[in-house]
Amino acid sequence: MNDFCNLISEIKDNDEIILEKNRIYDVRQDDSFSLKGFYCSNTAKKHENPDGTRFSALYLEGKKNITVDGNGATLLVHGKMTPLLLNKCENITIKNLTIDYACPTMAEFKVLSNEVGTCVIEINKDCLYRIEGNNLIWQGENNLNGIPYWEDSYIGNRRHIKLIDPETSIPRDFRRADLDFESIEELGNNQLKIVLKKKDADFPIGATFQTRNIVRDQTGSLFQRCKNLRFENLRIKFMHGLGMVSQFCENVTYKNCDLTPAPHRTITSTADFFQFSGCKGNLIVDNCKAQGAHDDYINVHGTHLRIIEADYSNNSIIVRFMHDESWGFQAFEVGDELEFIKWDNLQPYNKTKVISYKRLNDTDILLKLDRPLPNIEIEKDVVENITWTPNLYVRNCDFGTTSGRGILCTTRGEVIIENNRFYKLWGPALLMEDDCNFWFESGYSKEVIFRNNTVISCDHGTTYPSAPVIRYTPKIMDESFKGYVHGKLILENNTFKNPIGEKHIIWLEYLKEAEIKNNTFDTDFEIKTKNVGSIMNENNTVKGNL
């Protein structure tokens, strides 16, 4: 291993490690911690990372009461890695550290000219490539054997492409087939002359193209089965695969963190920034900046596992991970409380506790329960682990332009989202779902407070009519269902500007109660509802030119 990893491997409980001030620590994929068995929610399919391999620069397991002070240092990744990996640790603080990639796994280029499909493009200086005939191959740096860590074609079937509009700075999807080249000519200084097969493709001068491989084989970082984690003054310039993932952790704080691109780039993460899967305690994101994602900024959820077998004589069930990007990780502990959930209307109908659990394979778990089973629809109904449901506090943050949503938070804990700015998001600033048929992300919310926030030009990539900036859409399969999934929404003292459509839309479904009060809109607003109990709509004002 390299010197940095050797330093980390010597850390003991109660240590404070101060890195060399402003030093760049280069960590290569092939001389880092090489680990197996770290399966991560919302990431790779089984064939993409079958044994849960992680390459890590800062790896701690079973450690307590440790502070790592970066002291302004930079951890520079070479290859593809999960730079920070904490497993079963307690009371860990990591601060004053920058994390970046020497060669990001997302490629970028800018259109300098376009004359009827004959174009000059300039490739970002951090991106590596080679040309084979009419094929542009994106690639990583060479490993210690002289072979690129990764490579794929610019129009390979795993490539996803976004175009940042030069006029609006808003990203939009770009059809991979429209990027097909008739010819490529090297001009020098990272400039290429390319001829498009589709001459009238959406290829405007001044646009920046972002392209990523969709495989999430590593993550921005992974924290698993940890308690009391604090990340302060982190500067994250790029994350591969997924962002900062906390999985079955208790009490996680991000304070004064900057997750925005390096000044000469436009992208920070290939997917979510802050992913919290099956956590509990308090999750805090305070005074953080985020910009440049190809997915959501904050996603807080549990995992619905489908019941595929039931042994009523033995009070046991076999449950299965259903989504092919969430599997393999430990989803239960002895003593965890579960709720049985109806597959078609998301209603809980019984509770139980786990006496024992046994991993049968990558997707199936045998659970012995403490009481007789209810009447279950086998291979339809699901369970949710309700012991692991956190509180969420997001405050004083600036969420900039992205290709995803703002905050998703399907948790029954306390949720307070306040004093934030949401600017030009692809989706709504707040999205509340809950489903057990698609992503299988659980569960329902009791009360969500969204106050003193500013929401500007959000949901520009909407799939819903009129671009709702606040959206409650749990996935109900029974169209005759007339009940509620979520509890209460308090929407107060917010400012809404520049809607994508003609008016600001608040879209609410299967919600028991909403208080929408003291908000300011720069144009008309409308509350669209389906199966909503009571709505307070008071003291909301419309003022132009906010």
C-alpha positions, 0 to 999 in steps of 0.5 A, a space after each residue: 500500500 502507499 504511504 497514506 494508506 499505511 498511515 491510516 492502517 496504524 490509527 488506533 482508538 482515541 487517536 487524532 491524526 493531522 495530515 501534512 498541511 496543504 499536501 496532495 496525497 496521491 492514492 492509486 486504485 491498485 495500491 490502496 485498501 482492497 476490500 470485499 464484501 461491502 455491498 451498497 444500497 442503490 449501486 451496482 447490479 450483481 454482475 457489475 460488482 459481484 463480491 462487493 469490492 471496494 478500493 479505499 484510501 481511508 479505511 477504518 473498521 471497528 474504531 472509536 473516538 478518532 479525528 482525522 484532520 486534513 489540515 487543508 490536504 487533498 486526497 487525489 484519487 487515481 482510478 476508481 475508488 470509494 475514498 472513505 470507508 468506515 465500517 462499524 466505527 463510533 465517534 469519528 470526525 473527518 475534517 478540513 480535507 479535499 477529495 478529488 479525482 485526477 481523471 474524473 470518470 465523467 468526461 466533458 467537452 465544449 462545442 466551439 463551433 458547428 457548421 451544419 454538423 461539422 464541429 470543433 469540440 474542446 475536451 476538458 483538460 482532466 479527461 483522457 481519451 484516444 481515437 480509434 477510427 471514428 470512435 472516441 474512447 474515454 479512458 482513465 489513467 494507466 494502472 501500475 501495469 500500464 493498462 487504463 483503469 477503465 475505458 469505454 466508447 463515447 456512445 457505448 451502451 453504458 454511456 449517459 449524456 447530458 447537454 448544458 444549455 449555453 443560454 440557460 445553464 440548465 442540463 437536458 438529456 441528449 440522445 446517445 445515437 445523435 452523437 455518432 461521428 462520421 469522422 474525427 480529426 485531432 487538432 491539438 490542445 484537446 480540440 477535435 474536429 468532428 463530423 456528426 452523422 446527424 447534421 441537425 442534431 441538438 449541438 449548440 455552440 457554447 454547450 457543454 456535454 457531460 457523459 458518464 458510465 452508468 455503472 455504480 461499481 464504486 461510491 463517493 464514500 461508504 459508511 456502514 453500521 457506524 454511530 456518531 459520524 461528523 464530516 466538517 469542512 470537506 471539499 468534494 470535487 468529484 464522486 464516482 458511482 454514487 455520493 456519500 452513502 451512509 448505510 445503517 448508521 446512527 447520527 451522521 452530520 455534514 457541516 460546512 461541506 462544499 460539494 461543487 465542481 472544480 472551477 474548470 469542470 461542471 460535474 461533481 457526482 455521477 449520482 446522488 450526493 448524500 444517500 442515507 439508507 436504513 439509518 436512524 438517529 439524527 441526520 444533519 446537513 448544515 451549511 453545505 453547498 452542492 452543485 453538478 449532480 446527475 441525480 438527487 442531492 439528498 435521499 433518505 429512505 429504508 428498503 422494502 423487502 418482499 415476502 416470498 415465503 412464510 412458515 406460519 408454524 415457525 413464525 418465520 418468513 423469507 424476504 428478498 431484496 427486489 431492486 437489482 441495485 440494492 442487495 447483499 447488505 445486512 438489513 436486520 439485527 436481532 431485536 429490530 422491529 418490522 412492519 408488514 406493508 400491503 403491496 398495493 396501498 402501502 398500508 402497515 398492517 402488523 408489527 413484529 420483532 426479529 429473533 434471528 436472521 440468516 443470509 441465504 444468498 445475495 438477495 434472500 434472508 430468513 427471519 425468525 419472528 417473535 409472534 404469529 404471522 398475520 395473513 400475508 399476500 406471499 410474493 406481494 407484501 413487503 416488510 420495512 425495518 422501522 427501527 432504522 428510521 431517522 430524523 432529518 435536519 437540512 438547513 442553511 444549504 445552497 443546492 445549485 443546478 442539477 440533473 436530479 431532485 432536491 430532497 427525498 426523505 421517506 422517513 417517519 422521523 422528524 423532518 425539518 428543511 429550513 433556510 435553504 436555496 434550491 436553484 434550477 433543479 431538474 426535479 422538485 425541491 421536495 419529493 415524497 414518494 414511498 413504494 414497494 413495486 419499483 425502487 422499493 424505497 420505504 416508507 411513509 412520513 409523519 410530519 415534514 416541515 419545509 420553511 424559510 426556503 427559496 425555490 427558483 426555477 425547479 422541475 425543469 425536466 418535469 414528467 408531471 404537468 406544469 412542473 410541481 416544485 413540491 411533490 407528494 406521489 407515493 406509488 399506490 397500485 390500487 386506484 380505488 384506495 381512498 386512504 393516506 400514506 403520508 401524514 402532515 406537510 407544513 409549508 411555510 414562509 418560503 419564497 417561490 420564484 420563476 416557475 417553469 410553467 405558467 404558475 407554481 404547482 404544489 402537487 399532493 397525493 395520499 396526504 392526510 394534512 397540509 398547512 400551506 401558509 405565509 409563503 410568497 410567490 412571484 406569480 400565481 400558484 396552484 395546489 393540485 390534490 388527490 386523496 388529501 384530507 385537510 388543507 390549510 391555505 392561508 396568508 400566501 401572497 403573490 408578488 411580482 419581481 421578487 
